[in-house]
Amino acid sequence: MQPRSAIACAGLFAGTLVALSGTTAQAATATVQYVSPNGSGSVAGTQSAPTTLTAAISRIAPGGTIYLRGG
């Protein structure tokens, strides 16, 4: 596992990761995000419209929850 991947996993499980997009952090707004292997980064991240893991990480607020759906 590469160092960046390990940091992303640790932050994701701790619920404190705000963003991994380059050097600038985006504002985290969502407290719950749903992710699916066939999700789209342009949707809201709800249970009926799941997003991608990358999009969910950039949107999740500290202490928020990302649910990983099967696919």
PDB file of N, H, CA, C and O in Angstrom:
ATOM      1  N   MET A   1       0.850  -1.177   0.000  1.00  0.00           N
ATOM      2  CA  MET A   1       0.000   0.000   0.000  1.00  0.00           C
ATOM      3  C   MET A   1       0.893   1.236   0.000  1.00  0.00           C
ATOM      4  O   MET A   1       1.859   1.312   0.759  1.00  0.00           O
ATOM      5  N   GLN A   2       0.572   2.183  -0.837  1.00  0.00           N
ATOM      6  H   GLN A   2      -0.213   2.122  -1.454  1.00  0.00           H
ATOM      7  CA  GLN A   2       1.345   3.411  -0.927  1.00  0.00           C
ATOM      8  C   GLN A   2       1.014   4.305   0.269  1.00  0.00           C
ATOM      9  O   GLN A   2      -0.086   4.208   0.814  1.00  0.00           O
ATOM     10  N   PRO A   3       1.946   5.180   0.692  1.00  0.00           N
ATOM     11  CA  PRO A   3       1.701   6.055   1.846  1.00  0.00           C
ATOM     12  C   PRO A   3       0.434   6.890   1.722  1.00  0.00           C
ATOM     13  O   PRO A   3      -0.291   7.045   2.705  1.00  0.00           O
ATOM     14  N   ARG A   4       0.151   7.430   0.546  1.00  0.00           N
ATOM     15  H   ARG A   4       0.740   7.305  -0.252  1.00  0.00           H
ATOM     16  CA  ARG A   4      -1.045   8.272   0.381  1.00  0.00           C
ATOM     17  C   ARG A   4      -2.309   7.444   0.592  1.00  0.00           C
ATOM     18  O   ARG A   4      -3.268   7.924   1.198  1.00  0.00           O
ATOM     19  N   SER A   5      -2.319   6.198   0.096  1.00  0.00           N
ATOM     20  H   SER A   5      -1.540   5.809  -0.395  1.00  0.00           H
ATOM     21  CA  SER A   5      -3.469   5.320   0.288  1.00  0.00           C
ATOM     22  C   SER A   5      -3.671   5.009   1.757  1.00  0.00           C
ATOM     23  O   SER A   5      -4.804   4.988   2.237  1.00  0.00           O
ATOM     24  N   ALA A   6      -2.584   4.767   2.476  1.00  0.00           N
ATOM     25  H   ALA A   6      -1.663   4.784   2.086  1.00  0.00           H
ATOM     26  CA  ALA A   6      -2.684   4.469   3.905  1.00  0.00           C
ATOM     27  C   ALA A   6      -3.231   5.663   4.669  1.00  0.00           C
ATOM     28  O   ALA A   6      -4.037   5.493   5.583  1.00  0.00           O
ATOM     29  N   ILE A   7      -2.809   6.857   4.312  1.00  0.00           N
ATOM     30  H   ILE A   7      -2.154   6.994   3.569  1.00  0.00           H
ATOM     31  CA  ILE A   7      -3.306   8.069   4.962  1.00  0.00           C
ATOM     32  C   ILE A   7      -4.779   8.256   4.664  1.00  0.00           C
ATOM     33  O   ILE A   7      -5.547   8.615   5.556  1.00  0.00           O
ATOM     34  N   ALA A   8      -5.191   8.019   3.423  1.00  0.00           N
ATOM     35  H   ALA A   8      -4.567   7.727   2.698  1.00  0.00           H
ATOM     36  CA  ALA A   8      -6.602   8.157   3.055  1.00  0.00           C
ATOM     37  C   ALA A   8      -7.460   7.182   3.831  1.00  0.00           C
ATOM     38  O   ALA A   8      -8.521   7.555   4.331  1.00  0.00           O
ATOM     39  N   CYS A   9      -7.020   5.936   3.941  1.00  0.00           N
ATOM     40  H   CYS A   9      -6.158   5.633   3.535  1.00  0.00           H
ATOM     41  CA  CYS A   9      -7.786   4.925   4.690  1.00  0.00           C
ATOM     42  C   CYS A   9      -7.871   5.288   6.162  1.00  0.00           C
ATOM     43  O   CYS A   9      -8.942   5.180   6.758  1.00  0.00           O
ATOM     44  N   ALA A  10      -6.777   5.710   6.756  1.00  0.00           N
ATOM     45  H   ALA A  10      -5.906   5.797   6.271  1.00  0.00           H
ATOM     46  CA  ALA A  10      -6.783   6.069   8.170  1.00  0.00           C
ATOM     47  C   ALA A  10      -7.717   7.234   8.427  1.00  0.00           C
ATOM     48  O   ALA A  10      -8.477   7.211   9.395  1.00  0.00           O
ATOM     49  N   GLY A  11      -7.676   8.248   7.583  1.00  0.00           N
ATOM     50  H   GLY A  11      -7.058   8.267   6.796  1.00  0.00           H
ATOM     51  CA  GLY A  11      -8.556   9.401   7.745  1.00  0.00           C
ATOM     52  C   GLY A  11     -10.007   9.055   7.511  1.00  0.00           C
ATOM     53  O   GLY A  11     -10.888   9.572   8.198  1.00  0.00           O
ATOM     54  N   LEU A  12     -10.269   8.186   6.547  1.00  0.00           N
ATOM     55  H   LEU A  12      -9.553   7.766   5.989  1.00  0.00           H
ATOM     56  CA  LEU A  12     -11.641   7.782   6.237  1.00  0.00           C
ATOM     57  C   LEU A  12     -12.241   7.043   7.418  1.00  0.00           C
ATOM     58  O   LEU A  12     -13.374   7.323   7.811  1.00  0.00           O
ATOM     59  N   PHE A  13     -11.512   6.117   7.982  1.00  0.00           N
ATOM     60  H   PHE A  13     -10.592   5.889   7.663  1.00  0.00           H
ATOM     61  CA  PHE A  13     -12.034   5.359   9.111  1.00  0.00           C
ATOM     62  C   PHE A  13     -12.181   6.221  10.353  1.00  0.00           C
ATOM     63  O   PHE A  13     -13.064   5.963  11.171  1.00  0.00           O
ATOM     64  N   ALA A  14     -11.368   7.207  10.514  1.00  0.00           N
ATOM     65  H   ALA A  14     -10.651   7.417   9.849  1.00  0.00           H
ATOM     66  CA  ALA A  14     -11.486   8.096  11.665  1.00  0.00           C
ATOM     67  C   ALA A  14     -12.590   9.129  11.460  1.00  0.00           C
ATOM     68  O   ALA A  14     -13.008   9.784  12.415  1.00  0.00           O
ATOM     69  N   GLY A  15     -13.059   9.279  10.241  1.00  0.00           N
ATOM     70  H   GLY A  15     -12.719   8.746   9.465  1.00  0.00           H
ATOM     71  CA  GLY A  15     -14.127  10.228   9.938  1.00  0.00           C
ATOM     72  C   GLY A  15     -13.663  11.668   9.939  1.00  0.00           C
ATOM     73  O   GLY A  15     -14.469  12.583  10.112  1.00  0.00           O
ATOM     74  N   THR A  16     -12.356  11.882   9.745  1.00  0.00           N
ATOM     75  H   THR A  16     -11.702  11.139   9.604  1.00  0.00           H
ATOM     76  CA  THR A  16     -11.833  13.238   9.818  1.00  0.00           C
ATOM     77  C   THR A  16     -11.234  13.736   8.518  1.00  0.00           C
ATOM     78  O   THR A  16     -10.771  14.875   8.446  1.00  0.00           O
ATOM     79  N   LEU A  17     -11.234  12.912   7.503  1.00  0.00           N
ATOM     80  H   LEU A  17     -11.610  11.987   7.561  1.00  0.00           H
ATOM     81  CA  LEU A  17     -10.635  13.313   6.238  1.00  0.00           C
ATOM     82  C   LEU A  17     -11.558  14.254   5.492  1.00  0.00           C
ATOM     83  O   LEU A  17     -12.720  13.926   5.248  1.00  0.00           O
ATOM     84  N   VAL A  18     -11.058  15.404   5.133  1.00  0.00           N
ATOM     85  H   VAL A  18     -10.115  15.670   5.330  1.00  0.00           H
ATOM     86  CA  VAL A  18     -11.885  16.385   4.438  1.00  0.00           C
ATOM     87  C   VAL A  18     -11.703  16.265   2.933  1.00  0.00           C
ATOM     88  O   VAL A  18     -12.695  16.199   2.207  1.00  0.00           O
ATOM     89  N   ALA A  19     -10.471  16.234   2.443  1.00  0.00           N
ATOM     90  H   ALA A  19      -9.665  16.287   3.034  1.00  0.00           H
ATOM     91  CA  ALA A  19     -10.265  16.159   1.000  1.00  0.00           C
ATOM     92  C   ALA A  19      -8.883  15.620   0.687  1.00  0.00           C
ATOM     93  O   ALA A  19      -7.950  15.773   1.476  1.00  0.00           O
ATOM     94  N   LEU A  20      -8.761  14.993  -0.460  1.00  0.00           N
ATOM     95  H   LEU A  20      -9.519  14.869  -1.100  1.00  0.00           H
ATOM     96  CA  LEU A  20      -7.474  14.487  -0.926  1.00  0.00           C
ATOM     97  C   LEU A  20      -7.117  15.049  -2.294  1.00  0.00           C
ATOM     98  O   LEU A  20      -6.258  14.497  -2.982  1.00  0.00           O
ATOM     99  N   SER A  21      -7.749  16.117  -2.691  1.00  0.00           N
ATOM    100  H   SER A  21      -8.447  16.566  -2.133  1.00  0.00           H
ATOM    101  CA  SER A  21      -7.563  16.626  -4.039  1.00  0.00           C
ATOM    102  C   SER A  21      -6.403  17.602  -4.113  1.00  0.00           C
ATOM    103  O   SER A  21      -6.569  18.800  -3.883  1.00  0.00           O
ATOM    104  N   GLY A  22      -5.237  17.084  -4.434  1.00  0.00           N
ATOM    105  H   GLY A  22      -5.102  16.110  -4.622  1.00  0.00           H
ATOM    106  CA  GLY A  22      -4.057  17.924  -4.622  1.00  0.00           C
ATOM    107  C   GLY A  22      -3.671  18.687  -3.374  1.00  0.00           C
ATOM    108  O   GLY A  22      -3.583  18.120  -2.285  1.00  0.00           O
ATOM    109  N   THR A  23      -3.438  20.000  -3.545  1.00  0.00           N
ATOM    110  H   THR A  23      -3.509  20.460  -4.430  1.00  0.00           H
ATOM    111  CA  THR A  23      -2.963  20.803  -2.428  1.00  0.00           C
ATOM    112  C   THR A  23      -4.042  21.689  -1.830  1.00  0.00           C
ATOM    113  O   THR A  23      -3.811  22.338  -0.809  1.00  0.00           O
ATOM    114  N   THR A  24      -5.222  21.729  -2.450  1.00  0.00           N
ATOM    115  H   THR A  24      -5.410  21.202  -3.279  1.00  0.00           H
ATOM    116  CA  THR A  24      -6.285  22.571  -1.921  1.00  0.00           C
ATOM    117  C   THR A  24      -7.417  21.719  -1.379  1.00  0.00           C
ATOM    118  O   THR A  24      -7.820  20.748  -2.019  1.00  0.00           O
ATOM    119  N   ALA A  25      -7.928  22.058  -0.229  1.00  0.00           N
ATOM    120  H   ALA A  25      -7.601  22.847   0.292  1.00  0.00           H
ATOM    121  CA  ALA A  25      -9.038  21.326   0.373  1.00  0.00           C
ATOM    122  C   ALA A  25     -10.347  21.995  -0.012  1.00  0.00           C
ATOM    123  O   ALA A  25     -10.465  23.220   0.004  1.00  0.00           O
ATOM    124  N   GLN A  26     -11.328  21.172  -0.358  1.00  0.00           N
ATOM    125  H   GLN A  26     -11.233  20.176  -0.371  1.00  0.00           H
ATOM    126  CA  GLN A  26     -12.648  21.681  -0.664  1.00  0.00           C
ATOM    127  C   GLN A  26     -13.458  21.720   0.628  1.00  0.00           C
ATOM    128  O   GLN A  26     -13.158  20.988   1.571  1.00  0.00           O
ATOM    129  N   ALA A  27     -14.469  22.559   0.675  1.00  0.00           N
ATOM    130  H   ALA A  27     -14.713  23.154  -0.091  1.00  0.00           H
ATOM    131  CA  ALA A  27     -15.306  22.653   1.858  1.00  0.00           C
ATOM    132  C   ALA A  27     -16.124  21.381   2.012  1.00  0.00           C
ATOM    133  O   ALA A  27     -16.783  20.942   1.070  1.00  0.00           O
ATOM    134  N   ALA A  28     -16.081  20.790   3.197  1.00  0.00           N
ATOM    135  H   ALA A  28     -15.545  21.146   3.963  1.00  0.00           H
ATOM    136  CA  ALA A  28     -16.850  19.588   3.483  1.00  0.00           C
ATOM    137  C   ALA A  28     -18.225  19.998   3.988  1.00  0.00           C
ATOM    138  O   ALA A  28     -18.345  20.827   4.890  1.00  0.00           O
ATOM    139  N   THR A  29     -19.254  19.414   3.401  1.00  0.00           N
ATOM    140  H   THR A  29     -19.156  18.741   2.668  1.00  0.00           H
ATOM    141  CA  THR A  29     -20.600  19.823   3.766  1.00  0.00           C
ATOM    142  C   THR A  29     -21.496  18.680   4.195  1.00  0.00           C
ATOM    143  O   THR A  29     -22.384  18.897   5.020  1.00  0.00           O
ATOM    144  N   ALA A  30     -21.313  17.485   3.685  1.00  0.00           N
ATOM    145  H   ALA A  30     -20.592  17.309   3.015  1.00  0.00           H
ATOM    146  CA  ALA A  30     -22.219  16.374   3.959  1.00  0.00           C
ATOM    147  C   ALA A  30     -21.821  15.631   5.237  1.00  0.00           C
ATOM    148  O   ALA A  30     -20.636  15.478   5.536  1.00  0.00           O
ATOM    149  N   THR A  31     -22.816  15.179   5.974  1.00  0.00           N
ATOM    150  H   THR A  31     -23.778  15.303   5.732  1.00  0.00           H
ATOM    151  CA  THR A  31     -22.535  14.364   7.162  1.00  0.00           C
ATOM    152  C   THR A  31     -22.713  12.887   6.864  1.00  0.00           C
ATOM    153  O   THR A  31     -22.198  12.046   7.601  1.00  0.00           O
ATOM    154  N   VAL A  32     -23.440  12.548   5.785  1.00  0.00           N
ATOM    155  H   VAL A  32     -23.859  13.231   5.187  1.00  0.00           H
ATOM    156  CA  VAL A  32     -23.625  11.160   5.353  1.00  0.00           C
ATOM    157  C   VAL A  32     -23.493  11.111   3.844  1.00  0.00           C
ATOM    158  O   VAL A  32     -24.079  11.934   3.141  1.00  0.00           O
ATOM    159  N   GLN A  33     -22.723  10.147   3.337  1.00  0.00           N
ATOM    160  H   GLN A  33     -22.246   9.479   3.908  1.00  0.00           H
ATOM    161  CA  GLN A  33     -22.573   9.930   1.903  1.00  0.00           C
ATOM    162  C   GLN A  33     -22.671   8.434   1.631  1.00  0.00           C
ATOM    163  O   GLN A  33     -22.152   7.620   2.396  1.00  0.00           O
ATOM    164  N   TYR A  34     -23.336   8.078   0.541  1.00  0.00           N
ATOM    165  H   TYR A  34     -23.757   8.739  -0.080  1.00  0.00           H
ATOM    166  CA  TYR A  34     -23.422   6.693   0.092  1.00  0.00           C
ATOM    167  C   TYR A  34     -22.573   6.541  -1.160  1.00  0.00           C
ATOM    168  O   TYR A  34     -22.634   7.368  -2.070  1.00  0.00           O
ATOM    169  N   VAL A  35     -21.779   5.472  -1.198  1.00  0.00           N
ATOM    170  H   VAL A  35     -21.729   4.800  -0.459  1.00  0.00           H
ATOM    171  CA  VAL A  35     -20.847   5.219  -2.291  1.00  0.00           C
ATOM    172  C   VAL A  35     -21.170   3.867  -2.912  1.00  0.00           C
ATOM    173  O   VAL A  35     -21.530   2.924  -2.208  1.00  0.00           O
ATOM    174  N   SER A  36     -21.043   3.776  -4.216  1.00  0.00           N
ATOM    175  H   SER A  36     -20.750   4.542  -4.789  1.00  0.00           H
ATOM    176  CA  SER A  36     -21.262   2.531  -4.937  1.00  0.00           C
ATOM    177  C   SER A  36     -20.202   2.399  -6.021  1.00  0.00           C
ATOM    178  O   SER A  36     -19.744   3.409  -6.555  1.00  0.00           O
ATOM    179  N   PRO A  37     -19.798   1.158  -6.360  1.00  0.00           N
ATOM    180  CA  PRO A  37     -18.817   0.983  -7.426  1.00  0.00           C
ATOM    181  C   PRO A  37     -19.265   1.598  -8.756  1.00  0.00           C
ATOM    182  O   PRO A  37     -18.427   2.010  -9.559  1.00  0.00           O
ATOM    183  N   ASN A  38     -20.572   1.660  -8.991  1.00  0.00           N
ATOM    184  H   ASN A  38     -21.252   1.325  -8.339  1.00  0.00           H
ATOM    185  CA  ASN A  38     -21.055   2.257 -10.238  1.00  0.00           C
ATOM    186  C   ASN A  38     -21.701   3.619  -9.992  1.00  0.00           C
ATOM    187  O   ASN A  38     -22.509   4.080 -10.799  1.00  0.00           O
ATOM    188  N   GLY A  39     -21.345   4.266  -8.872  1.00  0.00           N
ATOM    189  H   GLY A  39     -20.690   3.892  -8.217  1.00  0.00           H
ATOM    190  CA  GLY A  39     -21.865   5.588  -8.565  1.00  0.00           C
ATOM    191  C   GLY A  39     -21.281   6.656  -9.481  1.00  0.00           C
ATOM    192  O   GLY A  39     -20.326   6.411 -10.218  1.00  0.00           O
ATOM    193  N   SER A  40     -21.869   7.834  -9.420  1.00  0.00           N
ATOM    194  H   SER A  40     -22.645   8.033  -8.821  1.00  0.00           H
ATOM    195  CA  SER A  40     -21.424   8.952 -10.244  1.00  0.00           C
ATOM    196  C   SER A  40     -20.962  10.090  -9.342  1.00  0.00           C
ATOM    197  O   SER A  40     -21.609  10.388  -8.337  1.00  0.00           O
ATOM    198  N   GLY A  41     -19.867  10.714  -9.688  1.00  0.00           N
ATOM    199  H   GLY A  41     -19.342  10.472 -10.503  1.00  0.00           H
ATOM    200  CA  GLY A  41     -19.333  11.819  -8.905  1.00  0.00           C
ATOM    201  C   GLY A  41     -20.176  13.075  -8.953  1.00  0.00           C
ATOM    202  O   GLY A  41     -19.967  13.991  -8.158  1.00  0.00           O
ATOM    203  N   SER A  42     -21.124  13.132  -9.871  1.00  0.00           N
ATOM    204  H   SER A  42     -21.294  12.388 -10.517  1.00  0.00           H
ATOM    205  CA  SER A  42     -21.925  14.344 -10.024  1.00  0.00           C
ATOM    206  C   SER A  42     -23.275  14.272  -9.318  1.00  0.00           C
ATOM    207  O   SER A  42     -24.073  15.201  -9.436  1.00  0.00           O
ATOM    208  N   VAL A  43     -23.550  13.194  -8.589  1.00  0.00           N
ATOM    209  H   VAL A  43     -22.901  12.439  -8.493  1.00  0.00           H
ATOM    210  CA  VAL A  43     -24.828  13.066  -7.883  1.00  0.00           C
ATOM    211  C   VAL A  43     -24.644  13.341  -6.398  1.00  0.00           C
ATOM    212  O   VAL A  43     -23.520  13.511  -5.926  1.00  0.00           O
ATOM    213  N   ALA A  44     -25.736  13.384  -5.672  1.00  0.00           N
ATOM    214  H   ALA A  44     -26.650  13.246  -6.055  1.00  0.00           H
ATOM    215  CA  ALA A  44     -25.738  13.838  -4.285  1.00  0.00           C
ATOM    216  C   ALA A  44     -25.093  12.892  -3.279  1.00  0.00           C
ATOM    217  O   ALA A  44     -24.692  13.341  -2.205  1.00  0.00           O
ATOM    218  N   GLY A  45     -24.980  11.614  -3.581  1.00  0.00           N
ATOM    219  H   GLY A  45     -25.306  11.249  -4.453  1.00  0.00           H
ATOM    220  CA  GLY A  45     -24.408  10.679  -2.620  1.00  0.00           C
ATOM    221  C   GLY A  45     -25.438  10.170  -1.629  1.00  0.00           C
ATOM    222  O   GLY A  45     -25.108   9.839  -0.491  1.00  0.00           O
ATOM    223  N   THR A  46     -26.697  10.109  -2.071  1.00  0.00           N
ATOM    224  H   THR A  46     -26.965  10.378  -2.996  1.00  0.00           H
ATOM    225  CA  THR A  46     -27.762   9.576  -1.230  1.00  0.00           C
ATOM    226  C   THR A  46     -27.862   8.071  -1.459  1.00  0.00           C
ATOM    227  O   THR A  46     -27.188   7.522  -2.330  1.00  0.00           O
ATOM    228  N   GLN A  47     -28.705   7.413  -0.675  1.00  0.00           N
ATOM    229  H   GLN A  47     -29.253   7.860   0.033  1.00  0.00           H
ATOM    230  CA  GLN A  47     -28.865   5.976  -0.812  1.00  0.00           C
ATOM    231  C   GLN A  47     -29.418   5.617  -2.196  1.00  0.00           C
ATOM    232  O   GLN A  47     -29.026   4.605  -2.777  1.00  0.00           O
ATOM    233  N   SER A  48     -30.317   6.433  -2.714  1.00  0.00           N
ATOM    234  H   SER A  48     -30.636   7.254  -2.241  1.00  0.00           H
ATOM    235  CA  SER A  48     -30.891   6.149  -4.032  1.00  0.00           C
ATOM    236  C   SER A  48     -30.030   6.676  -5.182  1.00  0.00           C
ATOM    237  O   SER A  48     -30.230   6.268  -6.326  1.00  0.00           O
ATOM    238  N   ALA A  49     -29.093   7.558  -4.909  1.00  0.00           N
ATOM    239  H   ALA A  49     -28.931   7.889  -3.980  1.00  0.00           H
ATOM    240  CA  ALA A  49     -28.186   8.107  -5.934  1.00  0.00           C
ATOM    241  C   ALA A  49     -26.768   8.144  -5.367  1.00  0.00           C
ATOM    242  O   ALA A  49     -26.258   9.213  -5.031  1.00  0.00           O
ATOM    243  N   PRO A  50     -26.119   6.952  -5.260  1.00  0.00           N
ATOM    244  CA  PRO A  50     -24.777   6.897  -4.664  1.00  0.00           C
ATOM    245  C   PRO A  50     -23.720   7.562  -5.535  1.00  0.00           C
ATOM    246  O   PRO A  50     -23.854   7.630  -6.757  1.00  0.00           O
ATOM    247  N   THR A  51     -22.681   8.044  -4.896  1.00  0.00           N
ATOM    248  H   THR A  51     -22.571   7.989  -3.903  1.00  0.00           H
ATOM    249  CA  THR A  51     -21.592   8.736  -5.559  1.00  0.00           C
ATOM    250  C   THR A  51     -20.354   7.845  -5.605  1.00  0.00           C
ATOM    251  O   THR A  51     -20.431   6.664  -5.266  1.00  0.00           O
ATOM    252  N   THR A  52     -19.231   8.390  -6.015  1.00  0.00           N
ATOM    253  H   THR A  52     -19.169   9.350  -6.291  1.00  0.00           H
ATOM    254  CA  THR A  52     -17.957   7.665  -6.011  1.00  0.00           C
ATOM    255  C   THR A  52     -17.250   7.914  -4.678  1.00  0.00           C
ATOM    256  O   THR A  52     -17.568   8.873  -3.974  1.00  0.00           O
ATOM    257  N   LEU A  53     -16.303   7.061  -4.337  1.00  0.00           N
ATOM    258  H   LEU A  53     -16.044   6.283  -4.909  1.00  0.00           H
ATOM    259  CA  LEU A  53     -15.571   7.226  -3.083  1.00  0.00           C
ATOM    260  C   LEU A  53     -14.781   8.535  -3.088  1.00  0.00           C
ATOM    261  O   LEU A  53     -14.737   9.229  -2.073  1.00  0.00           O
ATOM    262  N   THR A  54     -14.169   8.872  -4.195  1.00  0.00           N
ATOM    263  H   THR A  54     -14.205   8.307  -5.020  1.00  0.00           H
ATOM    264  CA  THR A  54     -13.404  10.112  -4.293  1.00  0.00           C
ATOM    265  C   THR A  54     -14.282  11.331  -4.032  1.00  0.00           C
ATOM    266  O   THR A  54     -13.892  12.238  -3.296  1.00  0.00           O
ATOM    267  N   ALA A  55     -15.475  11.349  -4.641  1.00  0.00           N
ATOM    268  H   ALA A  55     -15.791  10.612  -5.238  1.00  0.00           H
ATOM    269  CA  ALA A  55     -16.397  12.473  -4.445  1.00  0.00           C
ATOM    270  C   ALA A  55     -16.884  12.523  -3.002  1.00  0.00           C
ATOM    271  O   ALA A  55     -17.000  13.603  -2.423  1.00  0.00           O
ATOM    272  N   ALA A  56     -17.166  11.367  -2.421  1.00  0.00           N
ATOM    273  H   ALA A  56     -17.072  10.490  -2.891  1.00  0.00           H
ATOM    274  CA  ALA A  56     -17.652  11.322  -1.037  1.00  0.00           C
ATOM    275  C   ALA A  56     -16.592  11.841  -0.066  1.00  0.00           C
ATOM    276  O   ALA A  56     -16.912  12.577   0.868  1.00  0.00           O
ATOM    277  N   ILE A  57     -15.352  11.465  -0.281  1.00  0.00           N
ATOM    278  H   ILE A  57     -15.093  10.867  -1.040  1.00  0.00           H
ATOM    279  CA  ILE A  57     -14.268  11.929   0.594  1.00  0.00           C
ATOM    280  C   ILE A  57     -14.141  13.448   0.529  1.00  0.00           C
ATOM    281  O   ILE A  57     -13.889  14.093   1.546  1.00  0.00           O
ATOM    282  N   SER A  58     -14.314  14.019  -0.656  1.00  0.00           N
ATOM    283  H   SER A  58     -14.518  13.495  -1.482  1.00  0.00           H
ATOM    284  CA  SER A  58     -14.172  15.464  -0.781  1.00  0.00           C
ATOM    285  C   SER A  58     -15.356  16.223  -0.196  1.00  0.00           C
ATOM    286  O   SER A  58     -15.238  17.412   0.102  1.00  0.00           O
ATOM    287  N   ARG A  59     -16.497  15.553  -0.028  1.00  0.00           N
ATOM    288  H   ARG A  59     -16.592  14.587  -0.271  1.00  0.00           H
ATOM    289  CA  ARG A  59     -17.699  16.223   0.486  1.00  0.00           C
ATOM    290  C   ARG A  59     -17.975  15.980   1.962  1.00  0.00           C
ATOM    291  O   ARG A  59     -18.716  16.746   2.578  1.00  0.00           O
ATOM    292  N   ILE A  60     -17.408  14.951   2.536  1.00  0.00           N
ATOM    293  H   ILE A  60     -16.805  14.329   2.036  1.00  0.00           H
ATOM    294  CA  ILE A  60     -17.781  14.548   3.891  1.00  0.00           C
ATOM    295  C   ILE A  60     -17.227  15.521   4.935  1.00  0.00           C
ATOM    296  O   ILE A  60     -16.082  15.964   4.852  1.00  0.00           O
ATOM    297  N   ALA A  61     -18.060  15.835   5.903  1.00  0.00           N
ATOM    298  H   ALA A  61     -18.990  15.475   5.971  1.00  0.00           H
ATOM    299  CA  ALA A  61     -17.656  16.718   6.997  1.00  0.00           C
ATOM    300  C   ALA A  61     -16.934  15.898   8.065  1.00  0.00           C
ATOM    301  O   ALA A  61     -17.173  14.696   8.178  1.00  0.00           O
ATOM    302  N   PRO A  62     -16.066  16.519   8.841  1.00  0.00           N
ATOM    303  CA  PRO A  62     -15.401  15.802   9.930  1.00  0.00           C
ATOM    304  C   PRO A  62     -16.438  15.134  10.837  1.00  0.00           C
ATOM    305  O   PRO A  62     -17.415  15.757  11.252  1.00  0.00           O
ATOM    306  N   GLY A  63     -16.204  13.867  11.131  1.00  0.00           N
ATOM    307  H   GLY A  63     -15.410  13.361  10.794  1.00  0.00           H
ATOM    308  CA  GLY A  63     -17.128  13.109  11.956  1.00  0.00           C
ATOM    309  C   GLY A  63     -18.273  12.497  11.168  1.00  0.00           C
ATOM    310  O   GLY A  63     -19.112  11.803  11.743  1.00  0.00           O
ATOM    311  N   GLY A  64     -18.326  12.743   9.846  1.00  0.00           N
ATOM    312  H   GLY A  64     -17.645  13.307   9.379  1.00  0.00           H
ATOM    313  CA  GLY A  64     -19.388  12.218   9.002  1.00  0.00           C
ATOM    314  C   GLY A  64     -19.198  10.735   8.724  1.00  0.00           C
ATOM    315  O   GLY A  64     -18.197  10.142   9.125  1.00  0.00           O
ATOM    316  N   THR A  65     -20.169  10.140   8.035  1.00  0.00           N
ATOM    317  H   THR A  65     -20.982  10.622   7.710  1.00  0.00           H
ATOM    318  CA  THR A  65     -20.151   8.704   7.746  1.00  0.00           C
ATOM    319  C   THR A  65     -20.263   8.475   6.246  1.00  0.00           C
ATOM    320  O   THR A  65     -21.104   9.072   5.575  1.00  0.00           O
ATOM    321  N   ILE A  66     -19.401   7.599   5.727  1.00  0.00           N
ATOM    322  H   ILE A  66     -18.717   7.114   6.272  1.00  0.00           H
ATOM    323  CA  ILE A  66     -19.481   7.178   4.334  1.00  0.00           C
ATOM    324  C   ILE A  66     -19.884   5.718   4.337  1.00  0.00           C
ATOM    325  O   ILE A  66     -19.169   4.874   4.877  1.00  0.00           O
ATOM    326  N   TYR A  67     -21.037   5.413   3.732  1.00  0.00           N
ATOM    327  H   TYR A  67     -21.618   6.099   3.293  1.00  0.00           H
ATOM    328  CA  TYR A  67     -21.513   4.041   3.611  1.00  0.00           C
ATOM    329  C   TYR A  67     -21.079   3.480   2.267  1.00  0.00           C
ATOM    330  O   TYR A  67     -21.307   4.096   1.226  1.00  0.00           O
ATOM    331  N   LEU A  68     -20.452   2.307   2.294  1.00  0.00           N
ATOM    332  H   LEU A  68     -20.267   1.806   3.140  1.00  0.00           H
ATOM    333  CA  LEU A  68     -19.992   1.644   1.072  1.00  0.00           C
ATOM    334  C   LEU A  68     -21.007   0.575   0.702  1.00  0.00           C
ATOM    335  O   LEU A  68     -21.180  -0.403   1.430  1.00  0.00           O
ATOM    336  N   ARG A  69     -21.678   0.760  -0.426  1.00  0.00           N
ATOM    337  H   ARG A  69     -21.538   1.554  -1.017  1.00  0.00           H
ATOM    338  CA  ARG A  69     -22.680  -0.192  -0.896  1.00  0.00           C
ATOM    339  C   ARG A  69     -22.019  -1.265  -1.749  1.00  0.00           C
ATOM    340  O   ARG A  69     -20.959  -1.046  -2.336  1.00  0.00           O
ATOM    341  N   GLY A  70     -22.652  -2.409  -1.808  1.00  0.00           N
ATOM    342  H   GLY A  70     -23.513  -2.587  -1.332  1.00  0.00           H
ATOM    343  CA  GLY A  70     -22.170  -3.507  -2.644  1.00  0.00           C
ATOM    344  C   GLY A  70     -22.380  -3.198  -4.116  1.00  0.00           C
ATOM    345  O   GLY A  70     -23.116  -2.275  -4.464  1.00  0.00           O
ATOM    346  N   GLY A  71     -21.749  -3.951  -4.960  1.00  0.00           N
ATOM    347  H   GLY A  71     -21.151  -4.702  -4.677  1.00  0.00           H
ATOM    348  CA  GLY A  71     -21.926  -3.684  -6.375  1.00  0.00           C
ATOM    349  C   GLY A  71     -21.657  -4.890  -7.213  1.00  0.00           C
ATOM    350  O   GLY A  71     -21.764  -4.828  -8.437  1.00  0.00           O
TER     351      GLY A  71
END
